[in-house]
């Protein structure tokens, strides 16, 4: 049993507007749901481009998906085997830093 993912609706809504994101985000979701992470180092073993970003006393894990085209900002509860998707965006949107206002 792998990680549980909450916030899949955000992925679905993003894909509805960005059809090209369907396959890479689907692959990301499939890998996450098969993974069993106990810490960020294990996340990095699976996704070497994942970054840890601390904001407002919360550790977010940012995933680079689709060859640098998309970003997922998540919170991970390793003990509860839960990945919460907070924001899904294009790389260009991520670069503008406005995503931080949504958290």
C-alpha positions as CSV (number, residue, x, y, z in Angstrom):
1,X,0.0,0.0,0.0
2,X,1.4,3.4,-1.0
3,X,0.8,7.0,-0.2
4,X,-2.8,8.3,-0.2
5,X,-3.3,11.5,-2.2
6,X,-5.8,14.2,-1.2
7,X,-6.6,17.1,-3.5
8,X,-6.9,15.1,-6.8
9,X,-9.6,17.5,-7.8
10,X,-7.0,20.2,-8.2
11,X,-5.2,18.0,-10.6
12,X,-8.4,17.3,-12.5
13,X,-9.2,21.0,-12.7
14,X,-5.7,21.8,-13.9
15,X,-5.8,19.1,-16.6
16,X,-9.2,20.4,-17.8
17,X,-7.5,23.7,-18.7
18,X,-4.1,22.2,-19.6
19,X,-4.7,19.0,-21.6
20,X,-1.0,18.4,-22.2
21,X,-0.6,17.9,-18.5
22,X,-2.8,14.9,-18.3
23,X,-0.2,12.2,-19.0
24,X,2.7,13.6,-16.8
25,X,0.4,14.4,-13.9
26,X,-1.2,10.9,-14.3
27,X,2.3,9.3,-14.1
28,X,3.2,11.4,-11.1
29,X,0.0,10.3,-9.3
30,X,0.6,6.6,-10.2
31,X,4.1,6.7,-8.8
32,X,3.1,8.5,-5.6
33,X,0.3,6.1,-4.9
34,X,2.7,3.2,-5.2
35,X,5.4,4.8,-3.1
36,X,5.9,4.4,0.7
37,X,7.9,7.4,1.9
38,X,9.1,7.9,5.5
39,X,11.0,11.1,4.9
40,X,12.0,13.7,2.3
41,X,15.2,11.8,1.4
42,X,13.0,8.9,0.2
43,X,10.9,11.3,-1.8
44,X,14.2,12.5,-3.5
45,X,15.1,8.9,-4.3
46,X,11.9,8.7,-6.3
47,X,11.7,12.3,-7.6
48,X,15.3,13.7,-7.7
49,X,14.0,17.2,-8.7
50,X,11.6,17.5,-5.7
51,X,12.3,20.5,-3.5
52,X,11.6,21.2,0.1
53,X,10.2,24.7,0.6
54,X,9.5,26.1,4.1
55,X,6.8,28.8,4.2
56,X,4.8,30.0,7.1
57,X,6.3,27.3,9.4
58,X,5.1,24.6,7.0
59,X,7.3,22.3,5.0
60,X,6.0,21.9,1.4
61,X,7.4,19.5,-1.1
62,X,7.4,21.0,-4.6
63,X,7.4,18.5,-7.5
64,X,8.7,19.3,-11.0
65,X,6.5,17.3,-13.4
66,X,6.4,16.9,-17.1
67,X,10.0,17.9,-17.8
68,X,10.0,21.2,-16.1
69,X,6.5,22.2,-17.4
70,X,4.4,21.8,-14.3
71,X,4.7,22.2,-10.5
72,X,2.8,20.6,-7.7
73,X,3.0,22.0,-4.3
74,X,2.2,19.4,-1.6
75,X,2.3,18.7,2.1
76,X,3.4,15.2,3.1
77,X,2.4,13.5,6.3
78,X,4.9,10.6,6.3
79,X,3.5,8.9,9.4
80,X,0.0,9.1,8.0
81,X,1.1,8.1,4.5
82,X,-0.7,11.1,3.1
83,X,0.2,13.6,0.3
84,X,-2.0,16.7,0.1
85,X,-1.9,18.5,-3.2
86,X,-2.2,22.3,-2.4
87,X,-1.4,23.9,-5.7
88,X,-1.0,22.7,-9.3
89,X,0.4,25.2,-11.8
90,X,2.6,25.7,-14.9
91,X,6.3,26.4,-14.4
92,X,5.7,30.0,-15.5
93,X,3.0,30.5,-12.8
94,X,5.4,29.0,-10.2
95,X,8.2,31.4,-11.3
96,X,5.9,34.4,-10.5
97,X,5.8,33.3,-6.8
98,X,2.1,34.1,-6.6
99,X,1.3,30.5,-5.5
100,X,2.6,31.4,-2.1
101,X,-0.4,33.6,-1.6
102,X,-2.7,30.6,-2.0
103,X,-1.2,28.8,1.0
